[in-house]
Amino acid sequence: MATVQYPDRLPLPQRASQNMTQDTGFRTTQPAIGPAIFTPITTDLKATWSLTWIFTLQQAQVFKSWLRSPTYCDSGRNWFEMAIDLGDNQGPQVQTLHFTGMPVQTSKDGITVTWTARVICNGLNDDTSAYDDWIVEAPPGYENWLDPLVTVILPEA
């Protein structure tokens, strides 16, 4: 199936309502006697989000048409790319997503329309994942120079 783009002219989901859940890559066994056992299973983990969009009437029409059009989401059957905030200081990062069920229009109040949906991502795209050890070991205040390091200095190296 095709992967389509989320329309640039539509707002991204509300930042405060982007609740991300990730799979657990290990199995826990708790025997009757002795310590718990943690067995690694996989590093190929999916992530899911509960999202909320707030649209104007015109934006809601574009979203609804994008969602159902066979050229675009094909009634939720196609994968799509959209920026999602991963909850760090890097800002929204593009993820390849799929709706787990059809989005729901949860309210319409005057000229404001709210939609909610759950989406899944089979492989989280996190620009900082290659630098996890460095980020953990960095001194306090690194946030001011992490962004230039990742976006300017390292790509040139």
N, C-alpha and C positions, 0 to 999 in steps of 0.2 A: 504494500500500500504506500501511497505517497506521504511525504512529510511536507506539510504546508507551514507558512509563516503566519504568526499572529499579526493582525493588522497594526501597522505603525501608528495609525491615527486613533487607536483606542487606548484608553488608560490601562496600565498594568493593574493586577489585583491589589487590593489594599494591603499595605505592608504589615499592619498590626494583626491581620487575620491569616497570615501565611504560616500555618502550623505544619511543620515538616516532621514526618515519622520515617525512620530508616529501619531496614531489616536488621536482625541480629545475625552476625556471621559465625556464631558458635552455638553449640548445644550444651545445656546445663543438666547434669545428672546429680541428684541429691540422694546418695545412698542412705539407708537407715542408720548405718554406722560409718563414721569416717568423714573426711572433708568432701566438699562439693567438687565435682569434676567438670571442667570446662573443655569441650572438644571443638577445635576449629572445624568449620564446615566449608565456608567459602568466603572470598573477598568480593564476589560479584553481587553487590547488594543494591536493591531498588530503594527508591525513596517515594513517599507519597505526601501530598499536600492537600489541605482543605483551603480553598480559595474563595474570596469574596470580591466581586467587582461592583463598583458603583458607577453607573452610566447616566448620561443625559438621555432623553428620549431618542435623539438622533443616534447616539452611540449605541444604545440598546438595539436599535434596528439593524445597525451594521453588525453587531455581535451575533444577533439571532440569524441574520442572513449568512454570515461567515460560518456559523455552526452547522446550518442545515444544507448549504450549497454542496452539490457533488464535486464542484471544482476545488473546494476548500476542505472543510472538516467532514463533509459527507455524513451529516447527522451524527457526528461524534466518532465515526469509524476511523478517521485518519489521524496519524501522529502529527503533532505540530511543534514548532519551535517558538518559545516565548521566554523572556527574561523573568527570572524569579530571584528574589532576595534570599540569600542563604543564611541571613542572620549574622553576618560579620560586617567588617568595615569596607568590603570590596564593592558593595552595591549589587544591583541585579546582574545575574549572569545567565546567559542563554542556556536553556535546557530543552531536550527533546521529550515532549510530554504526550500523554494520551489520557482522555477522560475515562474514569472508571465507570461512569454512568452518565446519563445526560445531565448537563447543567440545569439548574432549577432557578426560575425567576422567583425570588423570595419576597419581593415587595415592589410596589410602585406607589410613590408618594409625590404627587404633583408632577414635576419634570424629572424626578430622580427614580431610576430603576436599579434594583439590586439583584444580582445573580450570584449563585453559589455553585461550587462544583468540587469534586475530588479529582486529582490528577495523579498519574504515576510516571516515574522516570526510571528506566531500567539501568541507567548508569549516570551517576551524579557528575556533572561537569563543574569542578571547583578549581578556579585558577590558582589557588594557593596550596593545593594538596601536595605538590612536589616539594613544598617548603615547610611542611609541618614541623619537623624537628627544629629548624631554624626559628620558626615562630614561637615555639614553646620555650626555647632557650634564650630568646632575645631579651634584652634588658627592658625595664619599664619605660614607656614612652616611645617604643618602636613604631607605634601606629602612625606617627608623623612621617616616617620615612619608608614604611613598608610599601605603600602604593607606588612611589617613584621607583623603588627597587624592583618590584615585580613587573611594572608596566614599561619602564624605560631602560634601566641598567641591564637586567637579565636578558631581555630579548636581543640586546645588542651584543651580548657576550657570545 
